[in-house]
Amino acid sequence: MSVVTGAIGFVTGRVAPGTIGEVSLSIHGGSETYYAYAADGTEVIETGARVAVVEYEPPRTVRVTRL
Amino acid sequence: MGLLYKIADPSEALIISGWRAHHGPEGDAAGLGFKIIVGKGAFVVPGFQKARRLSLDIHETELPLQCVTKQGIPVGVKAVVIYKIADNPESIANAARRFLEQMEKMDSKVHNVFAGHLRSIIGSMTIEEMIRERDKLAQQTRESAAQEMQRLGLTIDSLQIQEIDDTTGYIENLGAPEAARVAKEARIAQAASDREAAEREAEATALKAAAVSASEIKQAEAAAASGRARAEAEQAGPLASATAKQKVVVQETEVAKLQAAQREQELEAEIRRPADAEAYKTRTEAEGKRDASIASAEAEAKKTRLLGEAEAAQTKAVGEADGEATRARGVAEADAIKARAEALATNSSEVVQQQVAAMLPELVEKAASAFGAIDQLVVLNGTEGVGDTLGQIIGTGLAAMPMLRQLLDEGGKQSPSGNGSTQPPRETFTARHE
């Protein structure tokens, strides 16, 4: 079970359909940035919003939803 | 043969491959064929296992690039990208599979890849977006490079454009309108302040001048008023004295007039009247005298004239008579002489002259006696009158007198010649009475 799934983070690059966003997750004792898409594919999450990782697509992409 | 215990640094990942070094069930081809140890230590069986270290340090690459923006404007871009191998096991596995033996070449390989990505990133942006919108740049970077970065197991920590070099002046022109606008406003503000300051200064100067002039006018008026009053006061005394003097003088003039009148009267009485009387007397006397003398003179003259006339008449008569006689005689004698002369024309003229000379005293005496009878000759009309008178006197009886005289003279002077020419009678008498 990956440690990424269910991680809580915040958006650092706007998540929107048609573009790749970026989230910063608190894992591994620090913070790591992952490429992010909206979990439902249409949600627009602006920078700074708290999100939770719903799905993890290795190596470095997550599907997030707004918290 | 002992075990080696290797410890991974925090920025390292131990890659252990070999005997029983795998993730996942043994023999599973789908599992990871090697072990990734991050931040921990692991025993490595030498000879059976191999341990490699994969650096997870940060790498930096500079990307100088000539490319074209979305609008087709050529720009020279200098970008810097900071990347590393990502920390999750999947990325480390990807990176280990690619770069484990070529760590030192990773930079150049990644550089080439990044240059291409940067070209596409800049080609999708305008210059304004590059300068002003950093989020857009990051987003474009993600969109452009995400897939490849994930395949390589890398993560971009930062991609920044350090310099944008614009050879066409696009960037300058971007700022030109704003710079011009700001400069214009600055100048307008400056001019407005200057104008206002100048207006205020002019107002202040005008007010000052007005105040100064008003005060000077007041001062001049006060000075004039005081001067006027002083002049009046100064003149009051002399004016009064002058008025008094004038009155005195007027009175004195009156007195003098009266005195003069009086004196005139006195003069009139004492002198002029008597003088007039005297003068009148004298004048009258003189007139009387004059009249008297005139009268007497007239009387005298008249008397004399009458006397003369009478005497002249007398004489004339006498003379006439004598003259007649003489003339007759003379004529006779002249005839005689003439006859004699003619008869004696060839004769000696001396004889004739002798004859004439013998008769001449008598003639002369007669002529002179006529004149001798005249006591006083009053010539009333001058020389001509004398001539006329004498002519009258003589002409009647002594017509030959001048002729004879002349003859005598000529005879005395020119005894040899003695011509019997007659010459017109000269008025020799008038010369004597001149």
Interface residues (C-beta under 8 A of the other chain):
Chain A: V4 G13 R14 T19 I20 G21 E22 H28 E32 T33 Y35 T47 P58 P59 R60 T61
Chain B: A86 D87 N88 E90 S91 A93 N94 D135 A138 Q139 R142 E143 A146 M149 Q150 G153 T155 D157
